[in-house]
Amino acid sequence: MAFLSPKSKLAGAESGATATSKVPSPAASLCMGAMGFTVASLVVFGSWAFAGRWMYEQLGELGAYAVWAVMFVLIAGGTLNRLVVGERNPLKFYLVFAAAFLLYAVAWTVAWFTLLRSLRVAELLGSLIGTLLMSGVFVAAFSAWRRAIAVMITLFVAHSLGYFAGGFLYDTVGGRAGMLLWGLAYGLGFGAGIGRALFLCQTQSQGTRLVPRDGGSSQ
């Protein structure tokens, strides 16, 4: 039984009938995911750019990371919830997204602190393990086991592209502008991947025929 079910309770539908839910198209899912997550990313990276030193002094490095992870969950969860079709339950989605993102954040932080002398290895390992854990939560929440590999690949590639492109921009530009550019690239890349992952999970749901809103293929 899926924790997040995309089944719609359509008015007048007969009991036991197969409902038809309209999900955002693949392109719309990418755009909505990218836009929603980028808002959160810019807020978080903006706080790093303008208040990072103060946060490190007051909270310590781990404390600052914890606050930023919570900010991501609170801000992005409210917008990404719109990608879930059917009868929306914001609290349920927040629980799923919080579990997914916090597991990702913990994996990233552990990799970062244990492999600090080899930054690229730490970043790659954090990206791999973190997105695998996030994928597992999404797939389990929707019972979309047949989509597991596709979801994992999608999140890992999208996250890595956004993160490392942002890192390149930061290294090139530097300063607060570079930090904000990093947040922009990270948000667009990872957000698009999350949007695509949610689309994939919902197009392999039992009992509901999912149709993209633009009428195109659900693949």
N, C-alpha and C positions, 0 to 999 in steps of 0.2 A: 504494500500500500504506500503510495507516494505521500510524503509529508506536505509537499507543495503540488497540488493537483491542478492542471490546467483545464479541467472540465468546467464548462459553464453551466450554471443553473438557468437555462433559458425559460423564459415565461411561456407556460403552456406546453412545455415538452412533456412527453409521456414518460412515465416511470420506466426505467430500463432502456430507454432509447439512447442511441449514440448521439451525443451532442456534437455540434460543430463550433469550434472556437476559432476566432481569427487572431492570428499572431502577427506581429510586425514582420515585414519581409526581411530577408537577409540583410539587405542594404540599410533598411530602417533600424534593424537591431544593432548593426554596427554603429550607426550614427547616434542613436539614442544612448547606447552604452558609452560611446566615446564622450559625448557631450555631458552626460550625467557624472561620469567619473572624473572628467577633467575639471569640473567645478570644484569637487572635493580636493583634487590634486593641487590646484592653484592656491586654494586656501591653506592647505598644509605646507606646501613649499613656500608660500608667502610668509607664513609664520616662522619658518626656518630662516628665511632671508632677513626678516626684520626683527625677529625676537628670539632667534635660535640661541644666541649667546646667553641671554637672560634665562631661557628655559634650561639650558645645560647647567648653569650655575645654581638654579633653584631646585631643579628636579633630578639632576644627574642625567647621563646619556640614556640609560635605560628608561628612566622616568619620562624623558622627552619623547622617546620612541613610543612608549605606551600611550601618551596623550595623543600623538599624531595618529596612531592606529585607531583609537576611539573616534577621532575626528573623521577619519575616512569612513568608518562604519556609519556614523550618524548622518553625515552629509550625503554620501553616495547611496546609502541604503534607501533614503527617501526618494531618490530619483530613479534608481534602477528597478525599484518595485513596479514601475509602470510597464516593464517588459514582461511581467508575469500575467498571462491571460486568464480569463475566467473570473471566478469570484475572488477578488483580491483580498488578501489578509496581510496588511502591512506588518503586523507583529510577527507573524510566521516568517515573512520574508526577512525581516530584520534579524530574527534568530538564526536563520540559515546563512545570511550574508555575514553576520557577525562571526559565526563559527568558522566560515570559510576564510574570511579575511584575517581573523586573529590567528588561525593556524598557519596561514601563509606568513604573517608577520613574525610569529615565533620562529618558524623555520629559517626565515631570512636573518633574523637577529642572531640566532645560534650560529649559523654559518658565518656571519660577519665577525662575531667576536672570537670564534674558535680558529678562524683562518685569516685573521687580520693581516698577517705578514704577506699573504698572497691574495691581494684584493680581488683580482679578476677571477681566481678560482672560487673565492667566497661568494662573489656576486653571481657567478654561473650556477654554483651549487644551491645558493639560496633561491635563485630563480626556478631551478628545476624542482627541488623538493617542495618549495612553497606553492608553486602552481599545481603540482601533483596533488597536494593536500586539498587545495581549493577545489580542484576538479572532482575529487572524491566526495566532498560535501555536496556539491551541486548535483552530481550524478545520483547520489543516494537520496537527496531530497525529492528528486523527480522520478526516482526509480528508472532512470534512463541508462541502464547498464550497457545496452548495445551501442550507445554513443560515447562510452567512456574514453576510448582511445582518441577519438576525434576531439573531444572536449579537452583532454590533456594536452594534445599537440597544439590546439588553438590557443590555449592560455599560455603555454610556455613560449611559443613563438611570438605572440602579441606582446606579452610582458617583456621579453628579452629585447625585442625591437624598440619598444618605447623607452625602456630603462637605459639601454646602452646608447641609443640615439640622444637621449637627454643628457647622459653623462658626457658624451662628446661635445654637445653644445655648451655645457657648463665649463668643461676644460678649455674650450675655444674662447668663450666670451668672458667667463669669470664674473665674480661679484654677484650682486643681487639680481642683475639681469640674467646672468647665467643660471642662477638657481630657479628663477621663474620659468626660463626656457626649459629647464630640466623637468619641472613640474608639468609644463604644457605637453611635452613629448611623452612623458610617462603616462599622463592621464589619457591622452588620445590613444596611445598604443594599447595599454592595459584595459582601458575602458571599452575599446572596440572588441578586444578579445573576450571580455566578460559578456558583452552584448551578444556576440556570436555564440558563446558557450550556452547562454540561457536559451537562445533560439534552438540550438541543437538538442538540448535536454527536453524541450517542450514538443519537438517534432518527432519524438520517439516515446510518446506517452500512450499507454494502453487505454482503450475505451473511448478515446476522443480523437476525432479526425481534425487535424490542425491545418488551417488554410491561411497562407500569408495574406495580409490585408490588401496587397496590390494584386492578388489573384495569381501570383506566379508560383513556381515550384517551391516546395518546402525543403528541398535538399540544399 
